[in-house]
Amino acid sequence: MERLHQYEWSQSGGGYGPAIYGNKNVLRSVENISVERDAQHNGTYSYEVDNKAYDSGQTILFHRGYPGFTGSAGCQTFPDGGFAGFAASIAPTPSQSRFFYTLKNM
């Protein structure tokens, strides 16, 4: 099963790095995404602990990782120096401000 999601440049706090396009520093989904997350980063999913997983909203982002740590509970992260190159490769233009991302259940 595949799911296609649309993303656009947005702003988010949380130390995700400097602004890239205006005040924007992350790619955020246009619509809500429901996923299961391992919020404790322990390799297992526990509904009692990770119960926010089913209400992820628009918080599954593409963003810069922290220096020395790219872990995430669902986001697509990049090494500290790698995000700028990725962002430059998909700069928003007047004709394309949204980008597609496909998740495949294997």
Secondary structure, DSSP 4 states (H G I P E B T S, - for coil): -EEEEEEEEE---SS--S-SBTTB-EEEESS-------TT-SS---TTTSGGGGG-TT---EEEPBTTB---SS-EEE-TTTHHHHHHHT--BTTB-EEEEEEE--
